[in-house]
Amino acid sequence: MSPASPQRSEAIDLVAGTLLARANRLTRLLMRSGAHELSRTEAGVLSTLLDGPRRITELAATEALAQPTVTQLVDKLEGRRLVARRRAPDDGRVVLVEISDLGRERLEELRAVIRASMREALADLPDAELTELVHAAETLDGLIEKLQPGRDG
């Protein structure tokens, strides 16, 4: 496909119009497989915190949630000892949220269940389709990097 070809434009429209909905549906289906201690939203916040401590406002922006919603969510996670709040070392007025060891453990437990469900679903795929999904996963990594805004320490 050339950069200006109608087929390329149609392919871009197809991916732009369906990828997010399909990814969300896959996530919902996987989260329904088995009993989980974590909701999708909680798992998303904990996953984000694996990259390092964040301010509530930054978590709200990253997770596309309202700040009061994230505050309530962090309160709930903190009550379950999955996250902790601490003061920023360079500015005592700033409160950071970080994942706890227990939070890491619970997130990994959830991810293990999801990986097992995915392995089961993928096991019967023909090699060609599995190879396509490998390429798609690699492509998604690049797309995520392209869409991810830079972090302000």
Secondary structure by P-SEA (a helix, b strand, c coil): cccccaaaaaaaaaaaacaaaaaaaaaaaaaacccccccaaaaaaaaaaccccccaaaaaaaacccaaaaaaaaaaaaaaccbbbbcccccccbbbbbbcaaaaaaaaaaaaaaaaaaaaaaccccaaaaaaaaaaaaaaaaaaaaacccccc
